[in-house]
Amino acid sequence: MSGAGEKGPATTKTPADFLKSIRGRPVVVKLNSGVDYRGILACLDGYMNIAMEQTEEYVNGQLKNKYGDAFIRGNNVLYISTSKRTLGEGA
Amino acid sequence: MSSNNPSQLLPSELIDRCIGSKIWVIMKGDKELVGTLRGFDVYVNMVLEDVTEYEITSEGRRITKLDQILLNGNNIAILVPGGSPPDE
């Protein structure tokens, strides 16, 4: 039942809906600088401030750092993506 | 007064009509995205699905596929309904 109804093409999903739906899930957060952070989304707010766990920092697709816990200030965030991707870069 | 004039269409109403269809987002700087629009808010933060991200770098174009994203509206420059890809 988790994640059911997320793909309904007729339904709209506002940014607020999206934020509610992704807590606790693995995500990719890209900053304006181009740096990627991958990890488990612990919590977030309407400013796109984000707390992540098991965070991996990728610069130019290469793993540079790991953080157990990380806070990202929302103004730096370009996008938040659910991470169910097939591209296996930076393995 | 002119709210029932059909020739008056707010920009946000135009975007609203794009929900469920492909849209091409051109960002400030050398970045573009194409995806299916799921929703947006007053800041034009957007929820996009089945996204292709194009980053124009000095070594060429880097393409990233993303499942579902919340795109920050802060750096959005242009929205093109229909979503024709950057290459023809």
Backbone of each chain as nested JSON, in Angstrom:
{
  "chains": [
    {"id": "A", "residues": [
      {"number": 1, "name": "MET", "atoms": {"N": [0.821, -1.201, 0.0], "CA": [0.0, 0.0, 0.0], "C": [0.852, 1.246, 0.0]}},
      {"number": 2, "name": "SER", "atoms": {"N": [2.12, 1.084, 0.367], "CA": [2.964, 2.268, 0.33], "C": [3.183, 2.708, -1.1]}},
      {"number": 3, "name": "GLY", "atoms": {"N": [3.046, 3.998, -1.308], "CA": [3.29, 4.542, -2.638], "C": [2.148, 4.319, -3.599]}},
      {"number": 4, "name": "ALA", "atoms": {"N": [1.051, 3.761, -3.16], "CA": [-0.077, 3.554, -4.054], "C": [-0.701, 4.894, -4.414]}},
      {"number": 5, "name": "GLY", "atoms": {"N": [-1.159, 4.989, -5.613], "CA": [-1.821, 6.203, -6.05], "C": [-0.883, 7.321, -6.404]}},
      {"number": 6, "name": "GLU", "atoms": {"N": [0.425, 7.048, -6.415], "CA": [1.364, 8.102, -6.73], "C": [1.466, 8.351, -8.222]}},
      {"number": 7, "name": "LYS", "atoms": {"N": [1.132, 7.366, -8.982], "CA": [1.349, 7.46, -10.417], "C": [0.074, 7.82, -11.167]}},
      {"number": 8, "name": "GLY", "atoms": {"N": [-1.007, 8.086, -10.452], "CA": [-2.26, 8.379, -11.131], "C": [-2.107, 9.554, -12.07]}},
      {"number": 9, "name": "PRO", "atoms": {"N": [-2.217, 9.305, -13.369], "CA": [-1.923, 10.361, -14.319], "C": [-2.939, 11.497, -14.285]}},
      {"number": 10, "name": "ALA", "atoms": {"N": [-4.149, 11.2, -13.822], "CA": [-5.174, 12.236, -13.817], "C": [-5.043, 13.149, -12.6]}},
      {"number": 11, "name": "THR", "atoms": {"N": [-4.353, 12.658, -11.555], "CA": [-4.271, 13.442, -10.329], "C": [-3.106, 14.417, -10.4]}},
      {"number": 12, "name": "THR", "atoms": {"N": [-3.288, 15.58, -9.812], "CA": [-2.194, 16.522, -9.712], "C": [-1.471, 16.294, -8.395]}},
      {"number": 13, "name": "LYS", "atoms": {"N": [-0.202, 16.621, -8.393], "CA": [0.602, 16.464, -7.19], "C": [1.363, 17.762, -6.989]}},
      {"number": 14, "name": "THR", "atoms": {"N": [0.919, 18.536, -6.045], "CA": [1.559, 19.824, -5.799], "C": [2.872, 19.614, -5.053]}},
      {"number": 15, "name": "PRO", "atoms": {"N": [3.732, 20.631, -5.039], "CA": [4.964, 20.532, -4.258], "C": [4.72, 20.124, -2.811]}},
      {"number": 16, "name": "ALA", "atoms": {"N": [3.647, 20.626, -2.199], "CA": [3.356, 20.245, -0.815], "C": [3.051, 18.754, -0.711]}},
      {"number": 17, "name": "ASP", "atoms": {"N": [2.31, 18.218, -1.671], "CA": [2.016, 16.777, -1.694], "C": [3.295, 15.968, -1.825]}},
      {"number": 18, "name": "PHE", "atoms": {"N": [4.161, 16.445, -2.704], "CA": [5.423, 15.744, -2.941], "C": [6.255, 15.684, -1.67]}},
      {"number": 19, "name": "LEU", "atoms": {"N": [6.361, 16.822, -0.979], "CA": [7.153, 16.871, 0.249], "C": [6.628, 15.882, 1.277]}},
      {"number": 20, "name": "LYS", "atoms": {"N": [5.295, 15.783, 1.359], "CA": [4.698, 14.857, 2.319], "C": [5.013, 13.416, 1.952]}},
      {"number": 21, "name": "SER", "atoms": {"N": [5.093, 13.137, 0.662], "CA": [5.182, 11.75, 0.218], "C": [6.587, 11.171, 0.291]}},
      {"number": 22, "name": "ILE", "atoms": {"N": [7.616, 12.011, 0.402], "CA": [8.964, 11.464, 0.253], "C": [9.728, 11.321, 1.564]}},
      {"number": 23, "name": "ARG", "atoms": {"N": [9.12, 11.681, 2.685], "CA": [9.848, 11.572, 3.949], "C": [10.196, 10.11, 4.237]}},
      {"number": 24, "name": "GLY", "atoms": {"N": [11.454, 9.886, 4.608], "CA": [11.907, 8.539, 4.908], "C": [12.369, 7.739, 3.718]}},
      {"number": 25, "name": "ARG", "atoms": {"N": [12.291, 8.339, 2.542], "CA": [12.658, 7.594, 1.335], "C": [14.047, 8.007, 0.844]}},
      {"number": 26, "name": "PRO", "atoms": {"N": [14.684, 7.133, 0.05], "CA": [15.971, 7.51, -0.538], "C": [15.775, 8.577, -1.607]}},
      {"number": 27, "name": "VAL", "atoms": {"N": [16.6, 9.61, -1.539], "CA": [16.452, 10.732, -2.464], "C": [17.816, 11.169, -3.008]}},
      {"number": 28, "name": "VAL", "atoms": {"N": [17.743, 11.904, -4.101], "CA": [18.904, 12.635, -4.61], "C": [18.562, 14.111, -4.512]}},
      {"number": 29, "name": "VAL", "atoms": {"N": [19.415, 14.876, -3.862], "CA": [19.223, 16.325, -3.788], "C": [20.339, 16.991, -4.566]}},
      {"number": 30, "name": "LYS", "atoms": {"N": [19.968, 17.774, -5.563], "CA": [20.978, 18.504, -6.321], "C": [20.956, 19.967, -5.921]}},
      {"number": 31, "name": "LEU", "atoms": {"N": [22.14, 20.506, -5.667], "CA": [22.25, 21.912, -5.319], "C": [22.525, 22.748, -6.564]}},
      {"number": 32, "name": "ASN", "atoms": {"N": [22.361, 24.048, -6.423], "CA": [22.636, 24.961, -7.531], "C": [24.085, 24.864, -7.999]}},
      {"number": 33, "name": "SER", "atoms": {"N": [24.974, 24.512, -7.088], "CA": [26.391, 24.381, -7.436], "C": [26.66, 23.166, -8.309]}},
      {"number": 34, "name": "GLY", "atoms": {"N": [25.698, 22.26, -8.419], "CA": [25.874, 21.055, -9.219], "C": [26.228, 19.833, -8.397]}},
      {"number": 35, "name": "VAL", "atoms": {"N": [26.469, 20.027, -7.099], "CA": [26.813, 18.898, -6.235], "C": [25.552, 18.103, -5.91]}},
      {"number": 36, "name": "ASP", "atoms": {"N": [25.68, 16.77, -5.927], "CA": [24.581, 15.865, -5.618], "C": [24.734, 15.301, -4.208]}},
      {"number": 37, "name": "TYR", "atoms": {"N": [23.653, 15.191, -3.484], "CA": [23.641, 14.491, -2.206], "C": [22.627, 13.369, -2.266]}},
      {"number": 38, "name": "ARG", "atoms": {"N": [23.088, 12.156, -1.99], "CA": [22.198, 11.003, -1.984], "C": [22.105, 10.448, -0.584]}},
      {"number": 39, "name": "GLY", "atoms": {"N": [20.903, 10.123, -0.17], "CA": [20.739, 9.562, 1.164], "C": [19.273, 9.367, 1.49]}},
      {"number": 40, "name": "ILE", "atoms": {"N": [19.031, 9.089, 2.761], "CA": [17.663, 8.885, 3.224], "C": [17.152, 10.209, 3.773]}},
      {"number": 41, "name": "LEU", "atoms": {"N": [16.014, 10.629, 3.279], "CA": [15.469, 11.906, 3.7], "C": [14.834, 11.772, 5.076]}},
      {"number": 42, "name": "ALA", "atoms": {"N": [15.432, 12.426, 6.06], "CA": [14.91, 12.334, 7.424], "C": [13.72, 13.264, 7.61]}},
      {"number": 43, "name": "CYS", "atoms": {"N": [13.888, 14.538, 7.247], "CA": [12.763, 15.458, 7.308], "C": [13.055, 16.701, 6.47]}},
      {"number": 44, "name": "LEU", "atoms": {"N": [12.009, 17.449, 6.209], "CA": [12.153, 18.643, 5.378], "C": [10.981, 19.576, 5.618]}},
      {"number": 45, "name": "ASP", "atoms": {"N": [11.124, 20.813, 5.125], "CA": [10.049, 21.782, 5.325], "C": [9.76, 22.522, 4.022]}},
      {"number": 46, "name": "GLY", "atoms": {"N": [8.879, 23.51, 4.127], "CA": [8.437, 24.237, 2.946], "C": [9.494, 25.106, 2.303]}},
      {"number": 47, "name": "TYR", "atoms": {"N": [10.584, 25.369, 3.033], "CA": [11.695, 26.112, 2.444], "C": [12.641, 25.198, 1.679]}},
      {"number": 48, "name": "MET", "atoms": {"N": [12.33, 23.904, 1.678], "CA": [13.222, 22.878, 1.146], "C": [14.492, 22.739, 1.981]}},
      {"number": 49, "name": "ASN", "atoms": {"N": [14.47, 23.211, 3.222], "CA": [15.499, 22.795, 4.167], "C": [15.367, 21.297, 4.328]}},
      {"number": 50, "name": "ILE", "atoms": {"N": [16.502, 20.599, 4.391], "CA": [16.469, 19.143, 4.361], "C": [17.422, 18.573, 5.403]}},
      {"number": 51, "name": "ALA", "atoms": {"N": [16.978, 17.56, 6.113], "CA": [17.875, 16.757, 6.937], "C": [17.959, 15.37, 6.316]}},
      {"number": 52, "name": "MET", "atoms": {"N": [19.174, 14.901, 6.087], "CA": [19.384, 13.604, 5.445], "C": [20.244, 12.708, 6.318]}},
      {"number": 53, "name": "GLU", "atoms": {"N": [20.068, 11.405, 6.129], "CA": [20.901, 10.405, 6.804], "C": [21.614, 9.577, 5.747]}},
      {"number": 54, "name": "GLN", "atoms": {"N": [22.709, 8.967, 6.172], "CA": [23.53, 8.131, 5.265], "C": [23.84, 8.894, 3.982]}},
      {"number": 55, "name": "THR", "atoms": {"N": [24.254, 10.13, 4.142], "CA": [24.414, 11.017, 2.992], "C": [25.737, 10.776, 2.277]}},
      {"number": 56, "name": "GLU", "atoms": {"N": [25.659, 10.733, 0.956], "CA": [26.851, 10.629, 0.117], "C": [26.924, 11.863, -0.771]}},
      {"number": 57, "name": "GLU", "atoms": {"N": [28.087, 12.484, -0.797], "CA": [28.284, 13.709, -1.579], "C": [28.979, 13.372, -2.892]}},
      {"number": 58, "name": "TYR", "atoms": {"N": [28.343, 13.715, -4.004], "CA": [28.909, 13.437, -5.32], "C": [29.24, 14.747, -6.031]}},
      {"number": 59, "name": "VAL", "atoms": {"N": [30.505, 14.886, -6.42], "CA": [30.931, 16.037, -7.211], "C": [31.338, 15.517, -8.576]}},
      {"number": 60, "name": "ASN", "atoms": {"N": [30.723, 16.028, -9.602], "CA": [30.925, 15.539, -10.972], "C": [30.713, 14.03, -11.06]}},
      {"number": 61, "name": "GLY", "atoms": {"N": [29.704, 13.529, -10.352], "CA": [29.381, 12.113, -10.421], "C": [30.305, 11.217, -9.614]}},
      {"number": 62, "name": "GLN", "atoms": {"N": [31.286, 11.8, -8.922], "CA": [32.224, 10.994, -8.152], "C": [31.999, 11.196, -6.659]}},
      {"number": 63, "name": "LEU", "atoms": {"N": [31.992, 10.089, -5.941], "CA": [31.777, 10.142, -4.495], "C": [32.944, 10.853, -3.816]}},
      {"number": 64, "name": "LYS", "atoms": {"N": [32.652, 11.924, -3.095], "CA": [33.709, 12.703, -2.453], "C": [33.689, 12.582, -0.935]}},
      {"number": 65, "name": "ASN", "atoms": {"N": [32.515, 12.388, -0.374], "CA": [32.389, 12.425, 1.076], "C": [31.165, 11.641, 1.524]}},
      {"number": 66, "name": "LYS", "atoms": {"N": [31.193, 11.25, 2.784], "CA": [30.02, 10.612, 3.384], "C": [29.732, 11.285, 4.721]}},
      {"number": 67, "name": "TYR", "atoms": {"N": [28.478, 11.512, 4.982], "CA": [28.063, 12.109, 6.253], "C": [26.955, 11.255, 6.847]}},
      {"number": 68, "name": "GLY", "atoms": {"N": [27.054, 10.983, 8.138], "CA": [26.0, 10.229, 8.806], "C": [24.715, 11.025, 8.852]}},
      {"number": 69, "name": "ASP", "atoms": {"N": [24.848, 12.288, 9.188], "CA": [23.708, 13.198, 9.211], "C": [24.116, 14.485, 8.507]}},
      {"number": 70, "name": "ALA", "atoms": {"N": [23.199, 15.056, 7.745], "CA": [23.511, 16.307, 7.051], "C": [22.273, 17.177, 7.001]}},
      {"number": 71, "name": "PHE", "atoms": {"N": [22.515, 18.466, 7.204], "CA": [21.444, 19.444, 7.034], "C": [21.77, 20.298, 5.813]}},
      {"number": 72, "name": "ILE", "atoms": {"N": [20.815, 20.452, 4.932], "CA": [21.01, 21.281, 3.744], "C": [20.049, 22.467, 3.824]}},
      {"number": 73, "name": "ARG", "atoms": {"N": [20.584, 23.658, 3.729], "CA": [19.715, 24.839, 3.767], "C": [18.986, 24.965, 2.429]}},
      {"number": 74, "name": "GLY", "atoms": {"N": [17.692, 25.269, 2.517], "CA": [16.819, 25.177, 1.357], "C": [17.175, 26.065, 0.183]}},
      {"number": 75, "name": "ASN", "atoms": {"N": [17.808, 27.21, 0.457], "CA": [18.072, 28.133, -0.648], "C": [19.068, 27.576, -1.655]}},
      {"number": 76, "name": "ASN", "atoms": {"N": [19.839, 26.563, -1.271], "CA": [20.826, 25.969, -2.17], "C": [20.255, 24.869, -3.055]}},
      {"number": 77, "name": "VAL", "atoms": {"N": [19.026, 24.451, -2.77], "CA": [18.494, 23.253, -3.421], "C": [17.959, 23.583, -4.814]}},
      {"number": 78, "name": "LEU", "atoms": {"N": [18.462, 22.875, -5.809], "CA": [17.916, 22.982, -7.164], "C": [16.726, 22.051, -7.322]}},
      {"number": 79, "name": "TYR", "atoms": {"N": [16.921, 20.78, -6.977], "CA": [15.782, 19.86, -6.972], "C": [15.964, 18.744, -5.955]}},
      {"number": 80, "name": "ILE", "atoms": {"N": [14.834, 18.15, -5.588], "CA": [14.805, 16.939, -4.774], "C": [14.193, 15.855, -5.639]}},
      {"number": 81, "name": "SER", "atoms": {"N": [14.883, 14.733, -5.777], "CA": [14.401, 13.675, -6.648], "C": [14.262, 12.382, -5.869]}},
      {"number": 82, "name": "THR", "atoms": {"N": [13.181, 11.641, -6.119], "CA": [13.102, 10.279, -5.607], "C": [14.169, 9.475, -6.315]}},
      {"number": 83, "name": "SER", "atoms": {"N": [14.84, 8.609, -5.587], "CA": [15.94, 7.903, -6.23], "C": [15.551, 6.462, -6.495]}},
      {"number": 84, "name": "LYS", "atoms": {"N": [14.997, 6.255, -7.666], "CA": [14.692, 4.894, -8.122], "C": [15.274, 4.78, -9.521]}},
      {"number": 85, "name": "ARG", "atoms": {"N": [16.518, 5.259, -9.639], "CA": [17.041, 5.454, -10.973], "C": [17.823, 4.256, -11.447]}},
      {"number": 86, "name": "THR", "atoms": {"N": [17.89, 4.134, -12.741], "CA": [18.581, 3.006, -13.353], "C": [20.038, 3.338, -13.634]}},
      {"number": 87, "name": "LEU", "atoms": {"N": [20.329, 4.623, -13.795], "CA": [21.706, 5.011, -14.091], "C": [22.583, 4.707, -12.884]}},
      {"number": 88, "name": "GLY", "atoms": {"N": [23.605, 3.918, -13.08], "CA": [24.454, 3.51, -11.972], "C": [25.77, 4.235, -11.942]}},
      {"number": 89, "name": "GLU", "atoms": {"N": [25.733, 5.536, -12.017], "CA": [26.993, 6.286, -11.996], "C": [27.503, 6.399, -10.572]}},
      {"number": 90, "name": "GLY", "atoms": {"N": [28.81, 6.422, -10.447], "CA": [29.432, 6.587, -9.148], "C": [29.185, 5.419, -8.222]}},
      {"number": 91, "name": "ALA", "atoms": {"N": [29.27, 4.213, -8.735], "CA": [28.957, 3.039, -7.929], "C": [30.024, 2.782, -6.872]}}
    ]},
    {"id": "B", "residues": [
      {"number": 1, "name": "MET", "atoms": {"N": [-13.298, 42.737, -12.794], "CA": [-14.054, 43.313, -13.902], "C": [-13.933, 42.46, -15.158]}},
      {"number": 2, "name": "SER", "atoms": {"N": [-12.71, 42.2, -15.541], "CA": [-12.521, 41.479, -16.795], "C": [-12.204, 40.017, -16.524]}},
      {"number": 3, "name": "SER", "atoms": {"N": [-12.609, 39.525, -15.353], "CA": [-12.221, 38.173, -14.988], "C": [-12.924, 37.138, -15.847]}},
      {"number": 4, "name": "ASN", "atoms": {"N": [-14.055, 37.516, -16.464], "CA": [-14.74, 36.54, -17.31], "C": [-14.45, 36.751, -18.789]}},
      {"number": 5, "name": "ASN", "atoms": {"N": [-13.474, 37.607, -19.061], "CA": [-13.063, 37.79, -20.44], "C": [-12.139, 36.646, -20.842]}},
      {"number": 6, "name": "PRO", "atoms": {"N": [-12.559, 35.83, -21.819], "CA": [-11.755, 34.661, -22.158], "C": [-10.391, 35.005, -22.739]}},
      {"number": 7, "name": "SER", "atoms": {"N": [-10.217, 36.222, -23.21], "CA": [-8.917, 36.572, -23.758], "C": [-7.907, 36.864, -22.656]}},
      {"number": 8, "name": "GLN", "atoms": {"N": [-8.42, 37.043, -21.428], "CA": [-7.525, 37.257, -20.296], "C": [-7.184, 35.917, -19.679]}},
      {"number": 9, "name": "LEU", "atoms": {"N": [-5.927, 35.522, -19.8], "CA": [-5.489, 34.265, -19.207], "C": [-4.263, 34.538, -18.356]}},
      {"number": 10, "name": "LEU", "atoms": {"N": [-4.395, 34.258, -17.071], "CA": [-3.251, 34.456, -16.186], "C": [-2.141, 33.471, -16.538]}},
      {"number": 11, "name": "PRO", "atoms": {"N": [-0.893, 33.894, -16.346], "CA": [0.216, 32.965, -16.591], "C": [0.061, 31.65, -15.827]}},
      {"number": 12, "name": "SER", "atoms": {"N": [-0.393, 31.752, -14.569], "CA": [-0.531, 30.523, -13.777], "C": [-1.618, 29.611, -14.334]}},
      {"number": 13, "name": "GLU", "atoms": {"N": [-2.635, 30.205, -14.961], "CA": [-3.674, 29.38, -15.585], "C": [-3.129, 28.65, -16.803]}},
      {"number": 14, "name": "LEU", "atoms": {"N": [-2.212, 29.302, -17.487], "CA": [-1.562, 28.654, -18.63], "C": [-0.77, 27.432, -18.171]}},
      {"number": 15, "name": "ILE", "atoms": {"N": [-0.024, 27.59, -17.064], "CA": [0.751, 26.457, -16.546], "C": [-0.19, 25.364, -16.063]}},
      {"number": 16, "name": "ASP", "atoms": {"N": [-1.307, 25.784, -15.443], "CA": [-2.267, 24.819, -14.934], "C": [-2.789, 23.918, -16.051]}},
      {"number": 17, "name": "ARG", "atoms": {"N": [-2.94, 24.475, -17.234], "CA": [-3.413, 23.678, -18.363], "C": [-2.375, 22.666, -18.827]}},
      {"number": 18, "name": "CYS", "atoms": {"N": [-1.141, 22.84, -18.394], "CA": [-0.06, 21.927, -18.803], "C": [0.046, 20.71, -17.888]}},
      {"number": 19, "name": "ILE", "atoms": {"N": [-0.691, 20.709, -16.774], "CA": [-0.578, 19.593, -15.834], "C": [-1.005, 18.302, -16.524]}},
      {"number": 20, "name": "GLY", "atoms": {"N": [-0.161, 17.294, -16.396], "CA": [-0.414, 16.007, -17.031], "C": [0.267, 15.849, -18.374]}},
      {"number": 21, "name": "SER", "atoms": {"N": [0.812, 16.935, -18.899], "CA": [1.479, 16.83, -20.195], "C": [2.944, 17.229, -20.074]}},
      {"number": 22, "name": "LYS", "atoms": {"N": [3.66, 16.97, -21.145], "CA": [5.099, 17.251, -21.161], "C": [5.35, 18.758, -21.133]}},
      {"number": 23, "name": "ILE", "atoms": {"N": [6.421, 19.126, -20.46], "CA": [6.785, 20.534, -20.411], "C": [8.305, 20.638, -20.456]}},
      {"number": 24, "name": "TRP", "atoms": {"N": [8.762, 21.703, -21.092], "CA": [10.199, 21.941, -21.243], "C": [10.546, 23.137, -20.369]}},
      {"number": 25, "name": "VAL", "atoms": {"N": [11.45, 22.916, -19.429], "CA": [11.827, 23.948, -18.474], "C": [13.245, 24.414, -18.782]}},
      {"number": 26, "name": "ILE", "atoms": {"N": [13.387, 25.698, -19.048], "CA": [14.705, 26.271, -19.3], "C": [15.101, 27.08, -18.073]}},
      {"number": 27, "name": "MET", "atoms": {"N": [16.225, 26.703, -17.479], "CA": [16.677, 27.342, -16.251], "C": [17.621, 28.497, -16.565]}},
      {"number": 28, "name": "LYS", "atoms": {"N": [17.785, 29.359, -15.553], "CA": [18.881, 30.319, -15.622], "C": [20.188, 29.52, -15.641]}},
      {"number": 29, "name": "GLY", "atoms": {"N": [21.132, 29.932, -16.435], "CA": [22.34, 29.123, -16.562], "C": [22.099, 28.025, -17.576]}},
      {"number": 30, "name": "ASP", "atoms": {"N": [23.098, 27.194, -17.792], "CA": [23.035, 26.218, -18.88], "C": [22.415, 24.912, -18.429]}},
      {"number": 31, "name": "LYS", "atoms": {"N": [21.14, 24.956, -18.124], "CA": [20.45, 23.751, -17.701], "C": [19.025, 23.761, -18.212]}},
      {"number": 32, "name": "GLU", "atoms": {"N": [18.576, 22.591, -18.7], "CA": [17.205, 22.452, -19.167], "C": [16.66, 21.113, -18.704]}},
      {"number": 33, "name": "LEU", "atoms": {"N": [15.348, 21.067, -18.509], "CA": [14.706, 19.816, -18.124], "C": [13.457, 19.608, -18.965]}},
      {"number": 34, "name": "VAL", "atoms": {"N": [13.182, 18.341, -19.281], "CA": [11.94, 17.977, -19.942], "C": [11.271, 16.894, -19.114]}},
      {"number": 35, "name": "GLY", "atoms": {"N": [9.995, 17.072, -18.819], "CA": [9.289, 16.066, -18.033], "C": [7.793, 16.308, -18.046]}},
      {"number": 36, "name": "THR", "atoms": {"N": [7.069, 15.383, -17.417], "CA": [5.619, 15.508, -17.317], "C": [5.274, 16.311, -16.075]}},
      {"number": 37, "name": "LEU", "atoms": {"N": [4.515, 17.384, -16.254], "CA": [4.165, 18.256, -15.137], "C": [3.066, 17.626, -14.295]}},
      {"number": 38, "name": "ARG", "atoms": {"N": [3.337, 17.481, -12.993], "CA": [2.341, 16.918, -12.079], "C": [1.657, 17.999, -11.251]}},
      {"number": 39, "name": "GLY", "atoms": {"N": [2.379, 19.092, -10.971], "CA": [1.778, 20.161, -10.18], "C": [2.773, 21.273, -9.948]}},
      {"number": 40, "name": "PHE", "atoms": {"N": [2.269, 22.382, -9.411], "CA": [3.149, 23.506, -9.108], "C": [2.491, 24.364, -8.036]}},
      {"number": 41, "name": "ASP", "atoms": {"N": [3.253, 25.304, -7.49], "CA": [2.698, 26.186, -6.463], "C": [2.914, 27.652, -6.845]}},
      {"number": 42, "name": "VAL", "atoms": {"N": [2.643, 28.557, -5.901], "CA": [2.677, 29.987, -6.216], "C": [4.078, 30.476, -6.576]}},
      {"number": 43, "name": "TYR", "atoms": {"N": [5.118, 29.76, -6.137], "CA": [6.487, 30.129, -6.493], "C": [6.916, 29.493, -7.815]}},
      {"number": 44, "name": "VAL", "atoms": {"N": [6.008, 28.741, -8.412], "CA": [6.311, 27.914, -9.582], "C": [7.432, 26.908, -9.268]}},
      {"number": 45, "name": "ASN", "atoms": {"N": [7.469, 26.448, -8.002], "CA": [8.135, 25.176, -7.748], "C": [7.296, 24.131, -8.466]}},
      {"number": 46, "name": "MET", "atoms": {"N": [7.941, 23.144, -9.088], "CA": [7.179, 22.205, -9.898], "C": [7.483, 20.757, -9.535]}},
      {"number": 47, "name": "VAL", "atoms": {"N": [6.447, 19.918, -9.558], "CA": [6.649, 18.475, -9.46], "C": [6.638, 17.924, -10.878]}},
      {"number": 48, "name": "LEU", "atoms": {"N": [7.735, 17.283, -11.259], "CA": [7.881, 16.727, -12.605], "C": [8.142, 15.234, -12.514]}},
      {"number": 49, "name": "GLU", "atoms": {"N": [7.677, 14.504, -13.518], "CA": [7.839, 13.058, -13.546], "C": [8.538, 12.647, -14.836]}},
      {"number": 50, "name": "ASP", "atoms": {"N": [9.27, 11.53, -14.769], "CA": [10.005, 10.993, -15.924], "C": [10.819, 12.107, -16.591]}},
      {"number": 51, "name": "VAL", "atoms": {"N": [11.732, 12.638, -15.816], "CA": [12.455, 13.843, -16.19], "C": [13.775, 13.505, -16.89]}},
      {"number": 52, "name": "THR", "atoms": {"N": [14.08, 14.261, -17.901], "CA": [15.411, 14.24, -18.498], "C": [16.038, 15.602, -18.249]}},
      {"number": 53, "name": "GLU", "atoms": {"N": [17.216, 15.576, -17.616], "CA": [17.918, 16.813, -17.282], "C": [19.095, 16.973, -18.235]}},
      {"number": 54, "name": "TYR", "atoms": {"N": [19.215, 18.146, -18.826], "CA": [20.314, 18.429, -19.739], "C": [21.186, 19.521, -19.128]}},
      {"number": 55, "name": "GLU", "atoms": {"N": [22.446, 19.162, -18.88], "CA": [23.408, 20.146, -18.379], "C": [24.408, 20.431, -19.48]}},
      {"number": 56, "name": "ILE", "atoms": {"N": [24.482, 21.658, -19.9], "CA": [25.448, 22.014, -20.932], "C": [26.762, 22.403, -20.268]}},
      {"number": 57, "name": "THR", "atoms": {"N": [27.764, 21.568, -20.472], "CA": [29.083, 21.823, -19.892], "C": [30.081, 22.059, -21.018]}},
      {"number": 58, "name": "SER", "atoms": {"N": [31.298, 22.397, -20.625], "CA": [32.332, 22.665, -21.624], "C": [32.673, 21.397, -22.411]}},
      {"number": 59, "name": "GLU", "atoms": {"N": [32.491, 20.225, -21.768], "CA": [32.818, 18.966, -22.462], "C": [31.639, 18.426, -23.247]}},
      {"number": 60, "name": "GLY", "atoms": {"N": [30.54, 19.163, -23.279], "CA": [29.376, 18.686, -24.01], "C": [28.169, 18.643, -23.093]}},
      {"number": 61, "name": "ARG", "atoms": {"N": [27.157, 17.858, -23.475], "CA": [25.924, 17.85, -22.719], "C": [25.828, 16.601, -21.859]}},
      {"number": 62, "name": "ARG", "atoms": {"N": [25.549, 16.795, -20.601], "CA": [25.362, 15.664, -19.706], "C": [23.866, 15.449, -19.498]}},
      {"number": 63, "name": "ILE", "atoms": {"N": [23.425, 14.21, -19.701], "CA": [22.012, 13.89, -19.578], "C": [21.793, 13.027, -18.343]}},
      {"number": 64, "name": "THR", "atoms": {"N": [20.82, 13.408, -17.528], "CA": [20.461, 12.638, -16.342], "C": [18.972, 12.328, -16.395]}},
      {"number": 65, "name": "LYS", "atoms": {"N": [18.625, 11.053, -16.144], "CA": [17.22, 10.651, -16.082], "C": [16.784, 10.601, -14.623]}},
      {"number": 66, "name": "LEU", "atoms": {"N": [15.624, 11.168, -14.345], "CA": [15.117, 11.194, -12.98], "C": [13.659, 10.755, -12.965]}},
      {"number": 67, "name": "ASP", "atoms": {"N": [13.318, 10.031, -11.879], "CA": [11.99, 9.444, -11.757], "C": [10.94, 10.52, -11.488]}},
      {"number": 68, "name": "GLN", "atoms": {"N": [11.066, 11.151, -10.339], "CA": [10.124, 12.2, -9.956], "C": [10.873, 13.247, -9.143]}},
      {"number": 69, "name": "ILE", "atoms": {"N": [10.699, 14.502, -9.483], "CA": [11.461, 15.534, -8.789], "C": [10.563, 16.69, -8.362]}},
      {"number": 70, "name": "LEU", "atoms": {"N": [11.022, 17.372, -7.326], "CA": [10.483, 18.682, -6.976], "C": [11.531, 19.704, -7.383]}},
      {"number": 71, "name": "LEU", "atoms": {"N": [11.209, 20.48, -8.381], "CA": [12.153, 21.455, -8.922], "C": [11.924, 22.808, -8.264]}},
      {"number": 72, "name": "ASN", "atoms": {"N": [12.987, 23.38, -7.713], "CA": [12.914, 24.699, -7.1], "C": [12.608, 25.745, -8.184]}},
      {"number": 73, "name": "GLY", "atoms": {"N": [11.609, 26.58, -7.92], "CA": [11.213, 27.568, -8.919], "C": [12.162, 28.748, -9.044]}},
      {"number": 74, "name": "ASN", "atoms": {"N": [13.094, 28.834, -8.1], "CA": [13.953, 30.011, -8.008], "C": [14.748, 30.285, -9.287]}},
      {"number": 75, "name": "ASN", "atoms": {"N": [15.196, 29.237, -9.952], "CA": [16.08, 29.409, -11.101], "C": [15.407, 29.117, -12.44]}},
      {"number": 76, "name": "ILE", "atoms": {"N": [14.094, 29.019, -12.428], "CA": [13.381, 28.758, -13.67], "C": [13.294, 30.045, -14.49]}},
      {"number": 77, "name": "ALA", "atoms": {"N": [13.641, 29.963, -15.781], "CA": [13.56, 31.134, -16.65], "C": [12.357, 31.044, -17.574]}},
      {"number": 78, "name": "ILE", "atoms": {"N": [12.225, 29.942, -18.293], "CA": [11.176, 29.82, -19.307], "C": [10.516, 28.449, -19.209]}},
      {"number": 79, "name": "LEU", "atoms": {"N": [9.197, 28.415, -19.424], "CA": [8.456, 27.163, -19.52], "C": [7.865, 27.069, -20.92]}},
      {"number": 80, "name": "VAL", "atoms": {"N": [8.084, 25.935, -21.569], "CA": [7.537, 25.717, -22.904], "C": [6.605, 24.509, -22.861]}},
      {"number": 81, "name": "PRO", "atoms": {"N": [5.288, 24.726, -22.972], "CA": [4.35, 23.594, -22.996], "C": [4.629, 22.703, -24.198]}},
      {"number": 82, "name": "GLY", "atoms": {"N": [4.417, 21.398, -23.994], "CA": [4.645, 20.447, -25.065], "C": [5.979, 19.754, -24.946]}},
      {"number": 83, "name": "GLY", "atoms": {"N": [6.968, 20.469, -24.464], "CA": [8.238, 19.851, -24.125], "C": [9.012, 19.281, -25.274]}},
      {"number": 84, "name": "SER", "atoms": {"N": [9.291, 20.067, -26.292], "CA": [10.167, 19.592, -27.344], "C": [11.575, 19.541, -26.779]}},
      {"number": 85, "name": "PRO", "atoms": {"N": [12.282, 18.43, -27.061], "CA": [13.615, 18.287, -26.489], "C": [14.581, 19.315, -27.068]}},
      {"number": 86, "name": "PRO", "atoms": {"N": [15.642, 19.631, -26.335], "CA": [16.582, 20.652, -26.767], "C": [17.257, 20.342, -28.099]}},
      {"number": 87, "name": "ASP", "atoms": {"N": [17.397, 19.04, -28.442], "CA": [17.981, 18.736, -29.756], "C": [16.875, 18.419, -30.738]}},
      {"number": 88, "name": "GLU", "atoms": {"N": [17.084, 18.777, -31.949], "CA": [16.075, 18.524, -32.964], "C": [16.565, 17.452, -33.931]}}
    ]}
  ]
}
